[in-house]
């Protein structure tokens, strides 16, 4: 009966999509990312310096957060002069650099206090 009824043929289920073609087309995400990054780079070339200046003036906390997020999370000293220093020498070197930077900026260098065997003494 069904074969004789043309309306039955219209109501039959049509074949579904090929299981391999489910989802977004291959490469569309990469293409979208490339297009977005290209557009972002073009916009930044035109307006980036001004946007940075506005952010620094109007929202200095966010500005510093952005700057800090761009800094490396770890300091890799494997290929530098500091790699040959032991922990104590490296700490002394870093303290010296901090004091020099403070002195250059006009801020009074801080006195350091070292603790050894539960006895404190001032380092000048």
Secondary structure, DSSP 4 states (H G I P E B T S, - for coil): -GGG-HHHHHHSPPP---GGG-SSPTTHHHHHHHHHHHHHHHHHHHHHHHHHHHHHHH-HHHHHHHHHHHS-SS---TTSGGGGS-HHHHHHHHHHHHHHHHHHTTPPPPPEEEEETTEEEEE-
